[in-house]
């Protein structure tokens, strides 16, 4: 499992990285065709209430999968983004099963 973290305008947080990696590990264990993940953490200065943005891009055979969410804190944003990715991965796995 390869996970790259990018902090854009946000201080680097080892706790947040560990939390995200733990959540992503579950996806990597469930979907063996995943290659790597790139996680971007951003702060939207214009949105004070929901300005914590988490973007995750998954690399796998075929087109890459991308999800993003903006929530009041990064932990909730990570959970929401991973939930969106899981929905996309379930659809992708169905495509793989047909062949």
Secondary structure, 3 states (H helix, E strand, C coil): CEEEEEEECCCCCHHHHHHHHHHHHHHHHHCCCEEEEEEEEEECCCCCCCCEEEEEEEEECCCCEEEEEEECCHHHHHHHHHHHHHHHHHHHHHHHHCC
